[in-house]
Amino acid sequence: MDAMVIRKYIKKDEDEIIDICYDTGFFGENLKNVNMFNDKKLFGYLFSMYYLRYEMEHCFVAED
């Protein structure tokens, strides 16, 4: 069994982070399933882009 690795965020992680925001955006549920917010990229930008652009030193990614 491989251990989970936590590393600093890099720019190429952005699309995957946006996907995770959308896939878990409604109390852990995918927003597509609850038909609440149709624009995946906009939702991801609203909840993560500030940190990914201006607080990069505080962003980390867990890899399994």
CORRAJO-V953585 format. One record per backbone hydrogen bond with DSSP energy under -0.5 kcal/mol. CO is the residue of the C=O (numbers start at 1). NH is the residue of the N-H. If there is no record, write none. Layout:
co=(CO/CO)
nh=(NH/NH)
//
This chain:
co=(5/5/7/10/11/13/14/15/16/17/18/19/20/22/22/24/25/26/29/30/30/31/31/32/38/39/40/41/42/43/44/44/45/48/49/50/50/51/55/56/59/61/61/63)
nh=(7/63/61/13/14/17/18/19/20/21/22/23/24/25/31/28/27/29/26/33/34/35/36/35/40/43/44/45/46/47/48/49/49/52/53/54/55/55/58/59/9/7/63/5)
//
